[in-house]
Amino acid sequence: MKLAVVAVAALLLAAGVASADEFDFFYLVHQWPGSFCDTQAGCCFPDTGKPAAEFGIHGLWPNYAKCRPAVANDDDGVVEMVVDGGAAVERHHRRRQKCWPEYCNDGNKLRPWEIKDLVAELDANWPTLSCKSGKSFEFWSYEWKKHGTCSGMGQHGYFAAALELKKRHDLAAVLAGAGIVPSDDESYSLGSIRDAIAAATGAVPNLECNRDAAGETQLFQVYQCVDRSGKKLVDCQLPMQGKCRDKVKLPTF
């Protein structure tokens, strides 16, 4: 029996299947709605109406401290962490690697009754801006299926943990306290944004940018690193190229 279990585990690893406890930290990803909407693609408001002008949750993503081979027994390769299209991806030189687990249990679909007491908070803090659907529940379901099933948490615990982490620090207020406020004209030092968040939260974040409709660089997402318990913020150690420049905008919303 033990040999059979070991054999099955080896086959799963060889196939690149991640278990729910195989990760090192979380990214709590906040997105600025003004930057999501101020692009050539634009945005659409959820059926609950226009969200508040504050950072909204994009997701709580389990992540590896070191990228792993997607295929077992492959030789080592050089990996550079980058961000593309709102999700961190790896740019590799000799082979593809996985830098986070995903889709750990496709059969574990998000059940509405599991989070019914959180819906009002989720609507306010985790709204969809995608034009694919105006229903935020579909966004939450996708995030749960791709990332939550790898978190080692139950459905309610996963969403409650993200909400609790966001509640600790109002990132828009943190930046405003440092003189960084939404504006369609002003540009801000990327370093000053990172430093303001680090000083207020006690942990260094990663930052991602995108381009507005005119091609100018704007702050898009803030990645806060969280320990495996999903409770404590820690410094982000992995380098991330988030399409940012020294000066970025924070557009109004």
Residue pairs with C-beta under 8 A, 6 or more apart in sequence:
12 19
13 72
14 71
14 72
16 70
16 71
16 72
16 98
17 104
18 98
18 101
18 102
18 104
18 150
19 101
19 104
20 101
20 104
20 105
20 149
20 150
20 151
20 152
21 152
22 64
22 101
22 150
23 62
23 63
23 64
23 100
23 101
23 150
23 151
23 228
24 63
24 64
24 65
24 66
24 228
25 62
25 63
25 65
25 225
25 226
25 227
25 228
25 234
26 60
26 61
26 62
26 63
26 151
26 225
26 226
26 227
26 228
26 230
27 59
27 60
27 61
27 63
27 88
27 206
27 223
27 224
27 225
27 226
28 57
28 59
28 60
28 162
28 165
28 166
28 223
28 224
28 225
28 226
29 57
29 58
29 59
29 60
29 61
29 221
29 222
29 223
29 224
30 55
30 56
30 57
30 58
30 166
30 171
30 221
30 222
30 224
31 55
31 56
31 57
31 58
31 86
31 129
31 220
31 221
32 55
32 218
32 219
32 220
32 221
32 222
32 250
32 251
32 253
33 43
33 51
33 53
33 54
33 55
33 56
33 129
33 253
34 53
34 182
34 218
34 250
34 251
34 252
34 253
35 209
35 210
35 212
35 218
35 219
35 220
35 250
35 251
36 43
36 129
36 220
37 43
37 129
37 253
38 212
38 213
38 218
38 251
39 210
39 211
39 212
39 213
40 213
41 131
42 131
43 129
43 130
43 131
44 129
44 130
44 131
44 134
45 51
45 127
45 129
45 134
46 123
46 127
46 128
46 129
46 134
46 135
46 136
47 134
47 135
47 136
48 123
48 127
48 136
51 124
51 127
51 129
52 124
53 172
53 182
53 252
53 253
54 170
54 171
54 172
55 166
55 171
55 172
55 222
56 125
56 126
56 127
56 129
57 125
57 126
57 162
57 163
57 166
58 86
58 143
58 221
59 143
59 147
59 162
60 143
60 147
60 148
60 151
60 158
60 161
60 162
60 165
60 226
60 230
61 100
61 147
62 100
62 101
62 147
62 150
62 151
62 152
63 88
63 99
63 100
63 238
64 98
64 99
64 100
64 101
65 237
65 238
67 79
67 81
67 90
67 97
67 98
67 99
68 97
68 98
68 99
69 77
69 95
69 97
69 98
70 95
70 96
70 97
70 98
71 95
71 96
74 95
75 94
75 95
77 92
77 93
77 94
77 95
77 97
78 92
78 93
78 94
79 90
79 91
79 92
79 93
79 97
79 99
80 90
80 91
80 92
80 239
80 241
81 88
81 90
81 91
81 99
81 238
81 239
81 240
81 241
82 88
82 89
82 90
82 91
82 240
82 241
82 242
83 89
83 208
83 221
83 240
83 241
83 242
83 243
84 243
86 208
86 210
86 220
86 221
88 99
88 100
88 223
88 240
89 99
90 96
90 97
90 98
90 99
100 147
100 150
101 150
102 146
102 147
102 150
103 145
103 146
103 149
103 150
104 149
104 150
105 149
106 145
106 149
108 144
108 145
108 149
108 155
109 141
109 144
109 145
110 137
110 140
110 141
110 144
110 145
110 148
110 155
111 155
112 137
114 154
114 155
114 156
115 122
115 140
115 155
115 156
115 159
118 156
118 159
118 160
118 163
121 163
122 136
122 140
122 159
122 163
123 136
125 163
125 166
126 136
126 139
126 140
126 159
126 162
126 163
127 136
127 139
128 134
128 135
128 136
128 138
128 139
130 139
132 138
133 139
140 159
144 155
144 158
144 159
148 155
148 158
148 159
151 158
151 230
152 228
153 161
153 230
161 230
161 231
164 231
165 224
165 226
165 230
165 231
165 233
168 201
169 197
169 200
169 201
171 197
171 222
172 182
174 196
174 197
174 200
174 201
175 181
175 193
175 196
175 197
175 250
177 196
177 200
178 192
178 193
178 195
178 196
180 188
180 192
180 193
180 196
180 250
181 250
182 250
182 251
182 252
182 253
183 249
183 250
183 251
183 252
184 249
184 251
184 252
186 249
186 250
187 247
187 248
187 249
188 219
188 247
188 248
188 249
188 250
189 246
189 247
190 207
190 209
190 219
190 244
190 245
190 246
190 247
190 248
191 246
193 207
193 219
193 248
194 204
194 205
194 207
197 205
197 222
197 224
198 204
198 205
201 224
201 233
202 233
203 224
203 225
203 233
203 234
203 235
203 236
204 235
204 236
205 222
205 223
205 224
205 225
205 236
206 222
206 223
206 225
206 236
206 238
206 240
206 242
207 219
207 221
207 222
207 223
207 240
207 242
207 244
208 219
208 220
208 221
208 222
208 223
208 240
208 242
208 243
208 244
209 217
209 218
209 219
209 220
209 242
209 243
209 244
209 245
209 248
210 217
210 218
210 220
210 243
211 217
211 218
211 243
212 218
212 249
212 251
216 249
217 243
217 244
217 245
217 247
217 248
217 249
218 248
218 249
218 250
218 251
219 244
219 248
219 249
219 250
220 242
221 242
223 236
223 240
224 233
224 236
225 233
225 234
225 235
225 236
225 237
226 232
226 233
226 234
227 233
227 234
